[in-house]
Amino acid sequence: MKDLRLAGLKTTRSTIEVKGVTIGGKEIILMGGPCAVESSIQMSQSAATVKQAGGKILRGGVFKPRTSPYSFQGLGLEGLNYLVQAAKDQDLLCVTEVIDAASLELVVDKVDIIQIGARNMQNFELLKLAGKSKTPIILKRGLSATIEEWLLAAEYILAAGNSQVILCERGIRTFEPSTRNTLDLSAVGVAKELSHLPVIVDPSHAAGRRDLIAALSKAAIAAGADGLLIETHPNPAEATSDGPQSLTPEQFVQLAGELGVVAEAVNRVFACGGQNEDTLESLRTQIDQVDQRILENLAARMEVVRKVGDKKHLNQVKDSKREKEIIQRLVNLATELQLPPELVRKIYPLIFESAVQSQIKSKLVRDPEQELELELELAVYPIGSK
Ligand SMILES: C=C(O[C@@H]1C=C(C(=O)O)C=C[C@H]1O)C(=O)O
């Protein structure tokens, strides 16, 4: 291919060494994290997940080139600090995307790897500027870029003096609407045939849906990818961007556990995290994640409770018989799960109390006429009573 003076295939393949992590060697490098940095806790939870999975690099966007000008545009420098700190705490490297000269200048000395995203793959001025830095660059393939155009974009960075370029296939735009983009796995082989640069795959942006990520990740390794860039979010349902394609922490860790055997089959290695890597910090982060789910489940329960409230008359809101049945069932379950039954006996009356109050309140919002009746109700079941 013409003009691939520096990116074209050499006698040996290049590896990119970043603080003890080798990209393009025998080991498959797992990179993960949310699409967008949203908060410090979100990043510390994501970092713990990536670490637990055996990942080496934490991702998180702080300058977001969104399709719509009204979508969340990123937290900027504030988010960058969350990303950098979370990665440091878990001894991970970090990568973030730059979108222009200003964002490049802001992040270049703070992150370990810079990403130039699909939408900027042919932003030649940005490529030249990135080429002047010494920071390794992940160069994503443009949505509609041919492999030649992608490699020539890499050539821009190399020609400007930065030899550390990692190519990233992230799906291309085709006529097929069932996935967000079409993951072009043959591009991995073609790029590696034409160039000495490492190639990684981002199945998340390609698929746009989390159910395909595990299979595409394994396929990418089998196709020769040197690494994976996968989106994971502590709570995908709440993600400001790319929620549907983000894996839950559990899915991310589970997938990582399944990659080793695929890597081995193609003469590569991938070591997933393993339980013995648990530090006090990562264990506490796991607790934070479980706590978050407990509260989210309580909120979901309360939603249903309010709907139940709509089906009842105001003076029938509290149902002691039903409450007793629930407690009995959960006491049995607690015993089965080796939890003290006392926990159920203490916690559930509080939940019922709050449920009953919330039913009463939501009924009144809908039908303030019943206010008088409420007074009657509260005389029988005063707020705060046990
Ligand atoms: C939701 C209901 O209303 C109240 C709240 C309950 C709960 O939180 O599970 C159970 C019984 C009622 O005291 C219901 O009647 O099912």
The ligand as a MOL file (V3000), in Angstrom:
LIG
                    3D

  0  0  0     0  0            999 V3000
M  V30 BEGIN CTAB
M  V30 COUNTS 16 16 0 0 0
M  V30 BEGIN ATOM
M  V30 1 C -47.6830 -3.1540 49.2270 0
M  V30 2 C -48.7270 -3.3460 50.0660 0
M  V30 3 O -49.0630 -2.4400 51.0540 0
M  V30 4 C -48.4520 -2.4220 52.3490 0
M  V30 5 C -47.0040 -2.5800 52.2040 0
M  V30 6 C -46.4700 -3.8410 52.1350 0
M  V30 7 C -45.0670 -4.0160 51.6090 0
M  V30 8 O -44.2850 -3.0900 51.6760 0
M  V30 9 O -44.8010 -5.1210 51.0990 0
M  V30 10 C -47.2310 -4.9280 52.5060 0
M  V30 11 C -48.4840 -4.7900 52.9690 0
M  V30 12 C -49.1100 -3.4840 53.2120 0
M  V30 13 O -48.9710 -3.1390 54.5650 0
M  V30 14 C -49.6140 -4.5070 49.9110 0
M  V30 15 O -50.7180 -4.4600 50.4340 0
M  V30 16 O -49.1970 -5.4580 49.2280 0
M  V30 END ATOM
M  V30 BEGIN BOND
M  V30 1 2 1 2
M  V30 2 1 2 3
M  V30 3 1 2 14
M  V30 4 1 3 4
M  V30 5 1 4 5
M  V30 6 1 4 12
M  V30 7 2 5 6
M  V30 8 1 6 7
M  V30 9 1 6 10
M  V30 10 2 7 8
M  V30 11 1 7 9
M  V30 12 2 10 11
M  V30 13 1 11 12
M  V30 14 1 12 13
M  V30 15 2 14 15
M  V30 16 1 14 16
M  V30 END BOND
M  V30 END CTAB
M  END
